[in-house]
Amino acid sequence: MTASSPIRTERHGDVLVIVSDNPPVNALGAAVRIGLEAAIKEGAADQSIAAMVIRCDGRTFFAGADITEFGKPPVEPLLPVLVDMIEACGKPVVAAIHGTALGGGCEVALGCHYRVAVPSAKIGTPEVKLGLLPGAGGTQRLPRLAGVRLALEMTAKGEPISARRAQEAGLIDRIVGEDSLVADALAFADEVKAKRPIPRAAEKTVAADPEAVAAFTKENARRFRGFDAPAANIDCVVKATELPFAEGLAYERQAFMRLMTGTQSAAQRHIFFAERQAARIDDVPTDTALRPIARVGVIGAGTMGGGIAMNFLSAGIPVTIVEMAQEALDRGIGVIRRNYEATAAKGRMKPEQVEAAMAALTPTLDFDSLADCDLVIEAVYENMEVKQEIFARLDGIAKPGAILASNTSYLDIDAIAACTKRPQDVLGMHFFSPANVMKLLEVVRGAETASDVLATVMALAKRIRKVAVVAGVTYGFIGNRMLMPRQVEANKLLLEGATPEQIDRVHTAFGMPMGPFQMADLAGVDIGWHRDPSRIENVRDALAAEGRWGQKKQAGFYDYDEKRNPSPSPRVAEIIQEWREKTGTPQHEVTDEEIVERTLYPMVNEGALILEEGKAQRASDVDVVWIYGYGWPVYRGGPMFWAKTEGYDKVVAGLEKHGFTVAKSLRAGTIK
């Protein structure tokens, strides 16, 4: 090992300790693998060494492979070869685990003969979240050590397990002291150094468990729908019960390479990096001083306001929430408490955490109480005049340096900011409903929004566990602006011969959680309706005029039973036919392909226009918006990535076929 190697060795009597120091997470990059190989060989060749311990400096054990190497020429030793070499070593090797042993790190630990861990450690194989499987023997060693059931859970779902659970399953040999990992691992190595035979996962067998496989597959059918990787993980775990170890490894390797070269893994890896890239603001220095946010104000205790408040309360940030009427305030606070108590009932919060969150909430009818807030978020209904009135009033009471934000979904942030004497302190914070659940936050940068205001809110988004994307001022920002052409075309297709069920089915088959009309029923058919039953200008007006407002009325584009299960509506079919005749719209057989070309391709086109206008920083940001805000299937990588995998020429041809004006960058294939 060279002086610059991230791997060093330390001798403790007849035990060789192999230490990785590769911050921040000891990723198993080429230099680490080379160093580990050399260190294992050193220990194996030295007759005075009886056992070895592998541990890591810093905050974690090996937390996975270095995914920046994916797609690049391989550098030996490859991880599967390294893990096999560790397992084949003639001297006991002990993994000393703290932090997380994830992915390749878990596989290194499984290749060791023994494993000790601190109580707070977690172990897992999250490769499925990148469209992959553990490709260094994980699908073969896990079931041999812990059984089929746990191996399925760890590989196909990708969730880590605690050290305690790992010990109960046989993955961990001993739980050691939180502050004495090194000493305890050395003592353990001393205990086992002379024990023979050396235990190796590869030499174990595991019984088939078809009932567990069938039950697991059925339980997770909805979660796995559309994804290739979960099925591949399940298949490889099953093969561990059917094949000798060497054949199982070969099978796993083939499956890994199939996934690695497929479009789904490419899409999932794209989103992994895109999410991190979205946090960067191109023209704002990373060392920009942030404004302190000690208290947040929320105007409006309705569905959005209450959900927004919960994000900050859950992060330990006190909130002042303001309403106009006591009844509305009480109702909103009641909903917040019920939401928290429901979370606690599921075991995801402790009762004392619920009480702490509620204690940090100050409900009031006094608008002037917002004077001591560092950030105030307006969350009233979408009406420009109302919002401007609120901001003009806020301008008079908010303290100097306070950030003033609007939760508008569509409206012009610059027009709102113009009602204040401090437009530099104003921006949009577009939360998605339900705001306490949905991960996306569109941060809308006004023409005069100060750099430190933008940087502060982006950093705050991370603190409240949101994925934030910077958007420019344009009607609907990124997500809703792209949604509009989809909805327009979906409504046109209804008049031309399609049904709501067909259009929605095409979208759900594509991988969306719901189609345009299912979404309309969930949100409310009456949203944005002019409220005049005598003024009927389209199918949606006709539904609204009859009180078919969606799921809340058990009738919208679909009929609903008491459990909100939808069924096609004969009355809606009549209304659509009436409008076909009234408008004289020519009918034709609408194919599924046409629905894709006319509802999804225009979204891509709109995304390209948004990028050309500088209303989004990068194409991957557009993808992040649609993954985290609208349920675009992650295995398709977002609309802009999907268009690239479909082929820009194909998308352009589809748009031109239906008379759309194509964005220049889309036509040229220069979207970035």
C-alpha positions in Angstrom: 0.0 0.0 0.0 1.3 3.5 -0.9 1.3 6.5 1.5 -1.6 7.9 -0.5 -3.8 4.8 -0.1 -7.0 5.2 1.8 -6.2 1.8 3.4 -3.7 1.3 6.2 -2.8 -1.6 8.5 -2.2 -1.6 12.2 -0.7 -4.5 14.1 -2.2 -5.5 17.5 -0.3 -8.5 18.7 -1.1 -11.3 16.2 -4.2 -9.5 14.9 -3.8 -7.3 11.8 -6.4 -4.4 11.7 -7.2 -3.2 8.2 -8.5 0.4 8.3 -10.3 2.3 5.6 -10.1 6.1 5.7 -12.0 7.3 2.6 -14.4 10.1 3.6 -17.2 10.9 3.6 -18.7 7.3 3.6 -15.8 5.0 2.8 -17.2 4.2 -0.6 -15.6 1.1 -2.2 -13.9 2.9 -5.0 -10.9 1.5 -6.9 -8.3 2.8 -4.5 -10.1 1.2 -1.5 -10.5 -2.1 -3.3 -6.8 -2.2 -4.3 -5.8 -1.3 -0.7 -8.0 -4.0 0.8 -6.7 -6.6 -1.5 -3.1 -5.8 -0.7 -3.9 -5.7 3.1 -5.6 -9.1 3.0 -2.7 -10.6 1.1 -0.3 -9.0 3.6 -2.1 -10.6 6.5 -2.5 -14.0 4.8 1.2 -14.2 4.0 2.5 -13.1 7.4 2.9 -16.2 9.5 2.9 -14.2 12.7 -0.7 -12.9 12.0 -3.5 -15.2 13.3 -6.6 -13.1 12.4 -7.6 -9.9 10.8 -10.2 -7.1 11.5 -11.6 -4.8 8.9 -12.9 -1.5 10.2 -13.4 2.1 8.9 -12.4 5.5 10.2 -15.0 8.3 10.1 -18.7 8.1 10.6 -19.5 4.8 8.9 -18.4 1.4 7.7 -18.3 1.0 3.9 -21.6 2.6 2.9 -21.6 1.1 -0.6 -19.9 1.1 -4.0 -18.6 4.2 -5.6 -21.4 4.7 -8.1 -19.5 7.4 -9.9 -17.5 4.5 -11.4 -20.7 3.0 -13.0 -20.4 3.1 -16.8 -16.6 3.6 -16.7 -14.0 1.0 -17.6 -13.6 -1.5 -14.7 -10.6 -1.3 -12.4 -9.4 -4.5 -10.7 -10.0 -6.0 -8.3 -13.7 -5.9 -9.0 -15.8 -6.1 -5.8 -17.1 -9.6 -6.4 -13.5 -10.9 -6.7 -12.4 -9.0 -3.6 -15.3 -10.3 -1.5 -14.5 -13.9 -2.7 -10.9 -13.4 -1.8 -11.7 -12.2 1.8 -14.0 -15.2 2.3 -11.4 -17.7 0.9 -8.7 -16.4 3.3 -7.2 -19.1 5.5 -7.2 -16.9 8.6 -10.4 -15.6 10.3 -11.4 -12.1 9.1 -13.8 -10.0 11.4 -15.8 -7.1 10.1 -16.2 -4.3 12.8 -19.3 -2.4 11.8 -20.4 1.1 12.8 -22.7 3.6 11.1 -24.0 1.7 8.0 -22.8 -1.3 6.1 -24.8 -0.8 2.9 -24.6 -2.3 -0.6 -21.0 -3.3 -1.3 -20.2 -2.6 2.3 -22.7 -5.2 3.4 -21.3 -7.6 0.9 -17.8 -7.1 2.2 -19.1 -7.8 5.7 -20.9 -11.0 4.4 -17.6 -12.1 2.9 -15.9 -11.8 6.2 -16.1 -14.9 8.5 -17.4 -13.0 11.5 -19.2 -9.7 12.0 -19.4 -7.5 15.1 -21.4 -4.3 15.2 -22.3 -1.4 17.6 -26.0 -1.2 18.6 -26.7 1.8 16.4 -25.3 0.2 13.2 -27.5 -0.6 10.2 -27.0 -3.2 7.5 -28.6 -3.3 4.1 -28.5 -3.8 0.4 -30.3 -0.8 -1.2 -29.1 -1.5 -4.8 -32.7 -2.2 -5.8 -33.3 1.6 -5.4 -30.9 2.1 -8.3 -32.5 -0.5 -10.4 -29.9 -3.1 -9.5 -29.2 -6.0 -7.2 -26.2 -6.7 -4.9 -23.8 -8.0 -7.4 -20.9 -9.2 -5.2 -22.7 -12.3 -3.8 -25.2 -10.5 -1.7 -28.2 -12.4 -3.1 -26.4 -15.7 -2.4 -24.8 -15.1 0.9 -27.7 -13.3 2.6 -30.2 -16.2 2.3 -27.5 -18.7 3.4 -26.8 -16.7 6.5 -30.2 -15.3 7.4 -32.8 -17.3 5.5 -35.0 -16.6 2.5 -37.5 -14.3 4.2 -35.1 -11.7 5.4 -33.0 -12.0 2.2 -36.1 -11.1 0.2 -36.9 -8.1 2.4 -33.3 -6.8 2.3 -32.6 -7.2 -1.4 -36.0 -6.6 -3.1 -37.2 -3.8 -0.9 -33.7 -2.3 -0.1 -34.5 -1.2 3.5 -31.7 -1.5 6.0 -32.1 -3.5 9.3 -30.8 -2.7 12.7 -27.8 -4.4 14.3 -30.1 -6.1 16.8 -32.3 -7.6 14.1 -29.3 -8.6 12.1 -27.9 -10.4 15.2 -31.2 -12.3 15.7 -31.1 -13.4 12.1 -27.5 -14.6 12.3 -25.9 -11.9 10.2 -24.1 -10.3 13.2 -22.2 -12.5 15.6 -21.9 -10.0 18.5 -23.2 -6.6 19.4 -20.3 -4.6 21.0 -19.9 -1.4 22.9 -20.9 1.8 21.1 -17.6 3.5 22.2 -15.4 0.4 22.3 -15.8 -1.1 18.8 -12.0 -1.4 18.1 -11.1 -3.0 21.5 -14.1 -5.3 21.4 -13.5 -6.4 17.8 -9.8 -7.2 18.7 -11.0 -9.2 21.7 -13.5 -11.1 19.5 -10.8 -11.8 16.9 -8.6 -13.1 19.7 -11.4 -15.5 20.7 -12.0 -16.9 17.3 -8.4 -16.9 15.8 -7.8 -20.5 16.5 -11.3 -21.8 15.8 -11.7 -24.2 12.9 -13.3 -24.7 10.6 -13.6 -21.1 9.6 -17.3 -20.3 9.0 -18.0 -19.3 5.4 -21.3 -18.2 4.0 -20.4 -19.9 0.7 -20.2 -23.3 2.4 -23.7 -23.1 3.9 -26.9 -24.3 2.3 -30.4 -22.8 2.6 -33.8 -24.6 2.3 -36.3 -23.4 -0.3 -39.2 -21.5 1.1 -41.8 -21.2 -1.8 -44.5 -20.0 0.6 -42.4 -17.1 1.8 -41.5 -16.2 -1.7 -45.2 -16.3 -2.8 -46.4 -14.3 0.2 -43.6 -11.7 -0.2 -44.3 -11.2 -3.9 -48.1 -10.8 -3.3 -47.6 -8.4 -0.4 -45.4 -6.1 -2.4 -47.1 -6.5 -5.9 -48.3 -2.9 -5.9 -45.0 -1.5 -4.6 -43.0 -3.4 -7.3 -45.4 -2.8 -10.2 -43.4 -1.8 -13.3 -40.0 -2.3 -11.8 -37.5 -4.9 -13.1 -35.1 -5.0 -10.2 -37.3 -6.3 -7.4 -38.2 -9.4 -9.5 -34.5 -10.0 -10.4 -33.6 -9.8 -6.7 -36.3 -12.3 -5.8 -35.2 -14.6 -8.6 -31.6 -14.6 -7.4 -32.5 -15.3 -3.8 -34.6 -18.2 -5.0 -31.7 -19.5 -7.0 -29.6 -19.5 -3.8 -31.9 -22.3 -2.6 -31.6 -24.3 -5.9 -28.0 -23.9 -7.1 -24.5 -24.5 -5.7 -22.9 -21.3 -4.5 -20.6 -20.9 -7.5 -23.4 -21.4 -10.0 -25.6 -19.0 -7.9 -22.9 -16.4 -8.1 -22.7 -16.7 -11.9 -26.5 -16.4 -12.1 -26.4 -13.3 -9.9 -23.7 -11.7 -12.0 -25.6 -12.2 -15.3 -28.7 -10.7 -13.7 -26.7 -7.8 -12.4 -25.2 -7.0 -15.8 -28.7 -7.3 -17.4 -30.0 -4.7 -15.0 -26.9 -2.5 -15.2 -27.2 -2.2 -19.0 -31.0 -1.7 -19.0 -32.9 1.6 -19.2 -34.5 1.3 -15.8 -31.3 1.3 -13.8 -30.0 4.1 -16.0 -33.1 6.1 -15.1 -32.9 5.4 -11.4 -29.3 6.3 -11.3 -30.1 9.5 -13.2 -32.6 10.5 -10.6 -30.2 9.7 -7.8 -27.7 12.2 -9.1 -30.4 14.6 -10.3 -31.8 15.0 -6.8 -28.4 16.0 -5.5 -27.7 18.3 -8.4 -31.1 20.1 -7.9 -29.9 21.5 -4.6 -27.2 23.5 -6.3 -28.0 27.0 -7.5 -25.9 27.8 -10.5 -25.2 31.5 -9.8 -25.2 31.5 -6.0 -21.9 30.7 -4.2 -22.0 27.7 -2.0 -20.6 29.7 0.9 -23.4 32.3 0.8 -24.2 33.3 4.4 -27.7 32.0 5.3 -30.3 33.9 7.2 -31.2 32.4 10.6 -34.6 30.7 10.7 -35.7 30.3 14.4 -39.5 30.7 13.9 -41.8 30.2 11.0 -45.2 31.8 10.4 -47.9 30.2 8.3 -51.0 32.2 7.1 -53.9 29.9 6.7 -54.7 26.7 8.7 -56.5 24.9 5.9 -55.3 21.7 4.3 -52.1 23.3 2.8 -51.3 25.6 5.7 -51.7 22.8 8.3 -49.5 20.4 6.2 -46.9 23.1 5.7 -46.8 23.9 9.4 -46.2 20.1 10.2 -43.0 20.1 8.2 -41.4 22.7 10.4 -42.9 21.3 13.7 -41.5 17.9 12.8 -38.1 19.4 12.3 -38.2 21.1 15.7 -38.9 24.6 14.3 -41.6 26.6 16.2 -44.5 27.7 14.1 -47.0 30.6 14.5 -50.2 29.8 12.5 -52.7 32.5 11.7 -56.4 32.3 10.7 -59.2 34.7 10.3 -61.9 32.8 12.3 -61.6 30.8 15.5 -63.7 27.9 13.9 -61.2 27.6 11.0 -58.3 27.8 13.4 -59.6 25.1 15.7 -60.4 22.9 12.8 -56.9 23.2 11.3 -55.2 22.5 14.6 -57.4 19.5 15.2 -56.4 18.1 11.8 -52.7 18.6 12.6 -53.1 16.8 15.9 -55.0 13.9 14.3 -52.3 13.5 11.7 -49.6 13.3 14.3 -51.6 10.9 16.4 -52.2 8.7 13.4 -48.4 8.6 12.7 -47.8 7.7 16.4 -50.4 4.9 16.2 -48.4 3.4 13.3 -45.3 3.5 15.5 -43.5 6.2 13.5 -43.6 8.7 16.3 -43.6 8.5 20.1 -46.5 10.1 22.0 -44.1 12.6 23.6 -42.9 13.6 20.1 -46.5 14.4 19.2 -46.9 16.6 22.3 -43.6 18.3 21.6 -44.6 19.2 18.1 -48.0 20.5 19.2 -46.3 22.5 22.0 -44.2 24.2 19.4 -47.3 25.4 17.5 -48.8 28.8 18.4 -52.3 29.2 16.9 -53.7 32.7 16.8 -56.1 35.1 15.1 -53.7 38.0 15.6 -52.0 38.7 12.3 -49.4 40.9 14.1 -48.1 37.8 15.9 -46.1 37.2 12.8 -43.8 40.1 13.6 -41.2 37.9 15.3 -41.1 35.2 12.5 -38.0 34.8 10.4 -39.9 33.2 7.6 -43.6 33.7 6.8 -45.4 31.5 4.3 -48.8 32.6 2.9 -51.0 29.5 2.2 -54.4 31.0 1.3 -56.4 30.1 -1.8 -55.3 31.0 -5.4 -56.4 34.6 -5.8 -53.9 37.2 -6.8 -55.8 40.1 -5.1 -56.1 38.3 -1.8 -52.4 37.4 -1.9 -51.3 40.9 -2.8 -53.4 42.3 0.1 -51.8 39.9 2.5 -48.2 40.7 1.4 -48.9 44.4 1.6 -50.0 43.9 5.1 -47.1 41.6 5.9 -44.7 44.3 4.7 -45.9 46.6 7.5 -45.3 44.1 10.3 -42.6 41.6 9.4 -39.3 42.3 10.9 -36.3 43.5 8.8 -34.7 40.5 7.0 -37.7 38.2 7.4 -38.3 36.0 4.3 -41.8 36.3 2.9 -43.0 33.4 0.8 -46.1 32.4 -1.1 -47.4 28.9 -1.5 -49.0 29.8 -4.8 -49.2 27.0 -7.4 -49.4 29.2 -10.5 -49.4 32.9 -9.8 -46.7 35.6 -10.5 -44.3 35.9 -7.6 -43.0 39.2 -9.0 -46.5 40.7 -8.9 -46.9 39.6 -5.3 -43.4 40.9 -4.4 -44.3 44.3 -6.0 -46.8 44.9 -3.2 -43.9 45.1 -0.7 -41.1 47.5 -0.2 -38.7 44.5 0.1 -39.1 42.4 -3.1 -35.6 41.0 -2.4 -37.1 39.1 0.6 -39.9 37.6 -1.4 -40.0 34.2 -3.2 -42.4 31.3 -3.8 -42.5 28.1 -1.8 -44.8 25.8 -3.7 -45.5 22.8 -1.5 -47.4 19.8 -3.0 -50.5 18.3 -1.4 -50.5 16.7 1.2 -47.8 19.1 2.2 -46.6 17.1 5.2 -46.1 14.0 3.0 -45.1 15.0 -0.5 -41.3 15.4 -0.9 -41.2 18.1 -3.6 -40.8 21.8 -3.0 -40.6 24.2 -5.9 -38.7 27.3 -4.8 -39.7 30.1 -7.1 -37.1 32.8 -7.6 -38.5 36.2 -8.3 -36.7 38.8 -10.5 -35.4 40.6 -7.3 -35.1 37.6 -4.9 -31.8 38.0 -3.0 -29.2 35.3 -3.3 -29.1 34.7 0.5 -32.9 34.4 0.6 -32.8 31.7 -2.1 -29.9 29.9 -0.5 -31.5 30.0 2.9 -34.8 28.5 1.7 -33.0 25.8 -0.3 -31.0 24.8 2.8 -34.1 24.9 4.9 -35.8 22.6 2.5 -33.2 19.9 3.3 -33.8 20.5 7.0 -37.5 19.7 6.6 -36.7 16.7 4.4 -37.9 18.1 1.1 -36.4 17.8 -2.3 -36.2 21.4 -3.5 -36.0 22.6 -7.1 -35.4 26.2 -8.2 -38.0 27.5 -10.6 -38.4 30.8 -12.4 -41.5 33.0 -12.6 -43.8 31.6 -15.2 -47.5 30.5 -15.0 -47.5 27.2 -13.2 -43.8 27.2 -12.6 -42.3 23.9 -13.8 -44.7 21.1 -12.8 -48.1 22.7 -13.3 -47.0 24.4 -16.5 -46.1 21.0 -18.0 -49.3 19.5 -16.6 -51.6 22.0 -18.5 -50.9 20.7 -22.1 -51.5 17.2 -20.9 -54.9 18.1 -19.4 -55.9 20.1 -22.5 -55.1 17.2 -24.8 -56.8 14.7 -22.6 -60.0 16.7 -22.7 -59.8 17.0 -26.5 -59.3 13.3 -26.8 -62.6 12.7 -24.9 -64.5 14.6 -27.6 -62.7 12.8 -30.4 -63.7 9.3 -29.2 -61.6 8.3 -26.2 -63.1 7.6 -22.7 -61.8 8.7 -19.4 -61.1 5.1 -18.5 -58.9 4.5 -21.6 -56.9 7.7 -21.2 -56.3 7.0 -17.5 -55.4 3.3 -18.2 -52.7 4.4 -20.6 -51.2 6.7 -18.0 -51.3 4.1 -15.2 -49.9 1.4 -17.6 -47.1 3.9 -18.3 -46.4 3.9 -14.5 -48.2 7.0 -13.3 -50.1 6.6 -10.0 -53.2 7.9 -11.7 -54.4 9.4 -15.0 -55.7 12.9 -15.8 -59.3 12.2 -14.9 -58.6 10.2 -11.8 -56.4 13.1 -10.7 -59.2 15.6 -11.5 -61.6 13.6 -9.3 -59.1 13.4 -6.5 -58.3 17.1 -6.5 -61.9 18.2 -7.1 -63.6 18.7 -10.4 -64.8 22.1 -9.0 -61.3 23.4 -8.5 -61.1 26.6 -10.5 -64.7 26.3 -11.5 -66.5 29.7 -12.0 -69.4 28.5 -9.8 -72.1 29.5 -12.3 -74.3 26.4 -13.0 -75.9 28.1 -16.0 -72.6 28.8 -17.7 -71.5 25.5 -19.2 -68.6 25.8 -21.7 -67.1 22.3 -21.6 -67.4 18.8 -20.2 -65.9 19.8 -16.8 -68.4 22.7 -16.4 -71.2 20.2 -17.1 -70.0 17.8 -14.4 -69.5 20.6 -11.9 -72.9 22.1 -12.6 -74.5 18.7 -11.7 -72.5 18.5 -8.5 -70.1 15.8 -9.8 -67.2 17.4 -8.0 -65.1 14.2 -7.7 -64.4 11.7 -4.9 -65.7 14.0 -2.2 -69.2 13.8 -3.8 -68.8 10.2 -4.9 -69.2 11.4 -8.5 -66.9 13.1 -10.9 -65.6 11.7 -14.2 -66.2 8.3 -12.4 -68.9 7.0 -10.0 -67.5 6.0 -6.6 -68.8 3.6 -3.9 -68.6 4.3 -0.2 -64.9 3.2 -0.2 -64.1 5.5 -3.1 -63.6 2.7 -5.5 -64.2 4.1 -9.1 -66.4 2.7 -11.8 -67.2 4.0 -15.3 -70.2 6.5 -15.2 -73.0 6.1 -17.7 -74.0 9.7 -17.0 -70.5 11.0 -17.8 -70.6 9.0 -21.1 -73.9 10.8 -21.9 -72.4 14.2 -21.1 -69.4 13.5 -23.2 -71.5 12.3 -26.1 -73.7 15.5 -25.8 -70.6 17.6 -26.1 -69.3 15.7 -29.1 -72.6 16.4 -30.9 -72.8 20.0 -29.7 -69.3 20.8 -30.9 -69.5 18.7 -34.0 -66.1 17.2 -33.2 -65.2 14.5 -35.7 -64.8 11.0 -34.2 -62.1 8.5 -34.8 -60.7 5.4 -33.1 -58.2 6.7 -30.5 -55.3 4.4 -30.0 -53.2 4.0 -26.9 -50.2 5.2 -28.9 -52.0 8.4 -29.9 -52.8 9.1 -26.2 -49.1 8.9 -25.4 -48.2 11.1 -28.3 -50.8 13.7 -27.4 -50.6 13.8 -23.6 -47.0 12.8 -22.7 -45.0 14.2 -25.6 -46.5 17.7 -25.2 -45.2 17.6 -21.6 -41.7 17.0 -22.8 -42.1 19.8 -25.3 -43.3 22.2 -22.6 -40.3 21.2 -20.5 -38.0 22.0 -23.3 -39.6 25.5 -23.6 -39.2 26.0 -19.9 -35.5 25.3 -20.2 -35.1 27.5 -23.2 -36.7 30.4 -21.3 -34.4 29.8 -18.3 -37.3 29.0 -16.0 -35.5 25.8 -14.8 -31.8 25.4 -14.3 -31.3 22.1 -15.9 -33.3 19.2 -17.5 -32.6 16.9 -14.6 -34.4 19.5 -12.3 -37.5 19.1 -14.5 -37.3 15.3 -14.0 -36.9 15.7 -10.2 -40.1 17.9 -10.2 -42.1 15.2 -11.9 -40.7 12.3 -10.0 -41.3 13.8 -6.5 -44.3 16.0 -7.2 -46.5 14.1 -9.6 -45.5 10.4 -9.4 -43.8 10.0 -12.7 -42.3 6.5 -12.6 -38.8 6.7 -11.3 -37.8 3.7 -13.5 -38.5 6.1 -16.5 -36.2 8.8 -15.0 -38.6 11.8 -15.5 -40.0 13.2 -18.7 -36.9 14.7 -20.1 -34.8 11.6 -19.5 -37.6 9.5 -20.9 -37.7 11.6 -24.0 -34.0 10.9 -24.5 -34.4 7.2 -24.1 -37.4 7.2 -26.4 -35.4 9.1 -28.9 -35.8 12.9 -29.6 -36.6 12.2 -33.2 -39.5 9.9 -32.3 -40.9 12.5 -29.9 -40.6 15.3 -32.5 -42.2 13.1 -35.1 -45.1 12.3 -32.8 -45.6 16.0 -31.9 -45.5 17.1 -35.6 -48.0 14.3 -36.5 -50.6 16.0 -34.3 -49.8 19.6 -35.2 -47.7 20.8 -32.3 -45.1 23.5 -32.6 -41.9 21.8 -31.5 -39.4 23.5 -29.1 -36.1 24.3 -30.9 -33.9 22.5 -28.4 -36.1 19.4 -28.6 -35.9 19.4 -32.4 -32.1 19.8 -32.3 -31.7 17.3 -29.5 -29.7 19.8 -27.4 -31.8 19.6 -24.2 -29.5 20.0 -21.1 
